[in-house]
Amino acid sequence: MPITPPTGDAHDFDFLMGPWRIRNTRLVQRLAGCTDWETFDAADTARPLSGGIGNCDDFIPESWNAGYVGMALRLFNPQARRWSIYWLDNVTGGLDTATGLLKPPVVGGFAGTDQGLFVGDDIFEGRPVCVQFRWSKNLETHAPRWEQAFSDDGGQTWETNWTMEFSRPPRLNHWHAGRVSAPSASPRPASPCP
């Protein structure tokens, strides 16, 4: 069953800006009935792009998959009021090898809530899958959470295969989500938290 992604706001990801430590929990094999999980830590820094068009962050594991580096590129479409999130890495560049174009994004937003939903279609090991990202801002605890799930039956069932739990690095544990915000083409009222 197709999912209609929610709309969003250009400030949806203000909470994510700055440095993070990430505890990753990742399913070893996807869509294979696997119940084995691996856990590893990574460093991450999120920053806004010029002109309020979006943001990006670096994903650098500390010991998992030596040499691997990833990046999320998030672009906001003010007309559609939705985000497109692309995953890039130093293995494929985030590109489709057949076309040289970016692989399809997941699209969505937070619809004014703490919970974000982003959905899209992709190919996994030669078969079509639906992809779902779920974000929880957790503004009160400043401990965001992200999870990814795949469906190979058109969205009837979902398998969560990766979760990320974010925390500020110890020397920056005073960091506050309101200290960094993405630039915007239009002003918004000041508030203690984005």
Rosetta blueprint (number, residue, H / E / L):
1 M L
2 P L
3 I L
4 T L
5 P L
6 P L
7 T L
8 G L
9 D L
10 A L
11 H L
12 D L
13 F L
14 D H
15 F H
16 L H
17 M L
18 G E
19 P E
20 W E
21 R E
22 I E
23 R E
24 N E
25 T E
26 R E
27 L E
28 V L
29 Q L
30 R L
31 L L
32 A L
33 G L
34 C L
35 T L
36 D L
37 W E
38 E E
39 T E
40 F E
41 D E
42 A E
43 A E
44 D E
45 T E
46 A E
47 R E
48 P E
49 L L
50 S H
51 G H
52 G H
53 I L
54 G E
55 N E
56 C E
57 D E
58 D E
59 F E
60 I E
61 P E
62 E L
63 S L
64 W L
65 N L
66 A L
67 G L
68 Y L
69 V L
70 G E
71 M E
72 A E
73 L E
74 R E
75 L E
76 F E
77 N E
78 P L
79 Q L
80 A L
81 R L
82 R E
83 W E
84 S E
85 I E
86 Y E
87 W E
88 L E
89 D E
90 N L
91 V L
92 T L
93 G L
94 G L
95 L E
96 D L
97 T L
98 A L
99 T L
100 G L
101 L L
102 L E
103 K L
104 P L
105 P L
106 V E
107 V E
108 G E
109 G E
110 F L
111 A L
112 G L
113 T L
114 D L
115 Q E
116 G E
117 L E
118 F E
119 V E
120 G E
121 D E
122 D E
123 I E
124 F E
125 E L
126 G L
127 R E
128 P E
129 V E
130 C E
131 V E
132 Q E
133 F E
134 R E
135 W E
136 S E
137 K L
138 N L
139 L L
140 E L
141 T L
142 H L
143 A L
144 P L
145 R E
146 W E
147 E E
148 Q E
149 A E
150 F E
151 S E
152 D L
153 D L
154 G L
155 G L
156 Q L
157 T L
158 W L
159 E E
160 T E
161 N E
162 W E
163 T E
164 M E
165 E E
166 F E
167 S E
168 R L
169 P L
170 P H
171 R H
172 L H
173 N L
174 H L
175 W L
176 H L
177 A H
178 G H
179 R H
180 V L
181 S L
182 A L
183 P L
184 S L
185 A L
186 S L
187 P L
188 R L
189 P L
190 A L
191 S L
192 P L
193 C L
194 P L
